[in-house]
Amino acid sequence: MLQKFKSFQFVEGRDTPENPGPTVPAGGHTFGPGFSISWQNGPLGRGPSRREPNGAFVETIIAATMDRLQFYQDSPFACQANQEVIDLLRDALSILDERTKEREARAVEGTHSV
């Protein structure tokens, strides 16, 4: 059952005369019944100046969702639909991992560079 939730997404920068340039995604908060997510705010940086995360990454939330569905699969509630969703989420994690590897290969992972 899909429950209502609220999201507040933050951006860095404003495309104004005082602060020219594009806005980029920053942190935010998403919450609903039984959950509250504070998203990573800002880049982690690279090399010796790399910082610890200050919020959740999409990959972590996908993995937590997979964990919960696997819990169902290991119970009398196992079903084909749950397995299909687990497989699709595994594919999503793989795609996001490939994106990270590609960004790392270009030395832009951990930055706001595109």
C-alpha positions in Angstrom: 0.0 0.0 0.0 1.4 3.4 -1.0 1.2 5.8 1.9 1.4 9.6 1.6 4.9 11.1 2.3 6.4 14.6 2.0 9.7 15.6 0.5 11.6 18.8 0.9 14.5 18.9 -1.6 17.3 21.5 -1.2 19.4 23.1 -3.9 22.7 24.9 -3.8 23.2 28.1 -5.7 20.7 30.4 -7.2 20.7 31.7 -10.8 20.4 35.3 -9.8 22.4 38.4 -10.6 23.9 38.3 -7.1 24.7 34.6 -7.3 24.9 33.5 -11.0 25.2 29.9 -12.0 22.9 26.9 -12.1 21.3 25.4 -9.1 22.4 21.9 -8.1 20.7 19.3 -6.0 21.7 19.3 -2.3 20.2 17.6 0.7 16.7 17.4 1.8 14.2 15.5 3.9 11.6 12.9 3.1 9.3 11.5 5.7 6.1 9.6 6.1 4.5 7.2 8.5 7.3 5.2 10.2 10.2 6.7 8.4 12.3 9.9 8.1 15.2 10.3 5.6 17.8 13.1 5.7 19.5 13.0 2.3 23.2 13.7 1.8 23.8 17.4 1.7 26.7 18.6 -0.5 29.5 16.8 -2.2 31.8 14.5 -0.2 35.0 15.9 -1.9 38.0 13.9 -3.2 41.3 12.8 -1.9 42.5 13.9 1.6 39.7 16.5 1.8 37.0 13.8 1.4 34.3 14.1 4.1 32.1 11.5 5.8 28.5 11.5 4.5 26.0 13.6 6.5 22.9 12.0 5.1 21.5 9.0 3.2 22.2 8.1 -0.4 19.6 6.7 -2.7 21.6 3.5 -3.0 21.4 2.9 0.8 17.6 3.4 0.8 17.2 1.0 -2.2 19.4 -1.6 -0.3 17.3 -1.2 2.9 14.1 -1.8 0.8 15.7 -4.9 -0.7 16.5 -6.1 2.8 12.9 -5.7 3.9 11.6 -7.5 0.9 14.0 -10.3 1.4 12.8 -10.6 5.0 9.3 -11.2 3.5 10.8 -13.7 1.0 12.2 -15.7 3.9 8.8 -16.0 5.5 5.4 -17.5 4.6 4.8 -14.2 2.7 7.2 -15.1 -0.1 5.8 -14.5 -3.6 6.9 -13.9 -7.1 6.0 -10.2 -7.0 8.4 -9.6 -4.1 11.2 -11.5 -6.0 10.6 -9.5 -9.2 10.9 -6.2 -7.2 14.1 -7.4 -5.5 15.5 -8.2 -8.9 14.6 -4.8 -10.3 16.0 -3.0 -7.3 19.3 -5.1 -7.7 19.4 -3.9 -11.3 18.8 -0.3 -10.1 21.8 -0.6 -7.7 23.9 -2.0 -10.5 23.1 0.9 -12.7 23.9 3.4 -10.0 27.1 1.6 -9.2 28.1 1.9 -12.9 27.4 5.6 -12.8 29.6 5.9 -9.7 32.4 4.0 -11.4 32.2 6.1 -14.5 32.3 9.3 -12.5 35.3 8.0 -10.5 37.1 7.1 -13.8 36.6 10.8 -14.8 37.8 12.0 -11.4 34.5 13.9 -10.7 33.0 11.5 -8.1 32.5 13.4 -4.9 32.1 16.8 -6.6 29.4 18.8 -8.3 31.2 18.4 -11.7 29.1 16.8 -14.3 
